[in-house]
């Protein structure tokens, strides 16, 4: 995983991912460099998903960004998680 200094969402030393992460994820997130990193990482992975691809998301949680993208791309999606709830939301 790239460091914050290499992240495309770090603009003028401000983490734009963290600024929007609580709204996007629907839950509180820790401050940078941990809480919002999944936003740019997942967004970058979306570019790799093509039609007909089989995608397994391990530790999917309740944020459905990858699943929604797979549906749009007509890719097969499977998400697994060991937790029944993620931040108080049912999986």
C-alpha positions, 0 to 999 in steps of 0.5 A, spaced: 500 500 500 502 506 498 504 511 503 500 518 504 505 522 501 504 518 494 496 518 495 492 521 489 487 523 495 492 527 498 492 535 496 496 540 499 497 536 505 490 534 506 487 527 506 480 528 501 479 521 502 478 522 510 474 528 509 469 524 505 470 517 508 465 518 514 459 520 509 461 515 504 462 509 509 456 511 513 460 510 520 466 514 524 473 513 521 480 514 525 484 520 522 489 519 517 493 515 515 488 509 517 481 511 517 480 513 509 485 509 506 480 504 503 477 509 499 482 510 494 484 503 494 478 501 492 477 506 487 483 504 484 481 496 484 475 498 480 479 500 474 481 492 474 474 489 474 472 487 467 465 484 464 465 477 466 470 477 471 469 473 477 471 477 484 471 475 491 472 480 496 474 478 503 472 482 508 467 486 504 463 489 510 457 493 509 460 498 504 458 495 497 462 499 492 465 493 489 459 489 489 455 495 485 461 496 480 461 489 479 453 489 477 454 495 473 460 491 469 456 485 469 461 481 473 460 475 478 461 478 485 462 474 491 463 477 498 465 474 505 466 476 512 467 473 518 463 478 522 455 478 522 455 486 523 460 491 521 459 498 525 452 496 527 450 494 520 448 487 518 452 484 513 
